[in-house]
């Protein structure tokens, strides 16, 4: 009985669309958090080591690749 109700709830197209929006917006926030953490970490290391723009650039590019990898892995796992 519970499985029948669960299947009926999962087949609602509006609910599936809302779940998709929530999932993809969550992925966007995850990417934003990873990139901001990389930029902030590079900025702080640049301040500490006195290597002004070098580490900000390196860490921001590295964090973009990490974010893309993380989102790609998450998308492939959910299919």
Secondary structure, 3 states (H helix, E strand, C coil): CHHHHHHHHHCCHHHHHHHHHHHHHHHHHHHHHHHHHHHHHHHHHHHHHCCCCHHHHHHHHHHHHHHHHHHHHHHHHHC
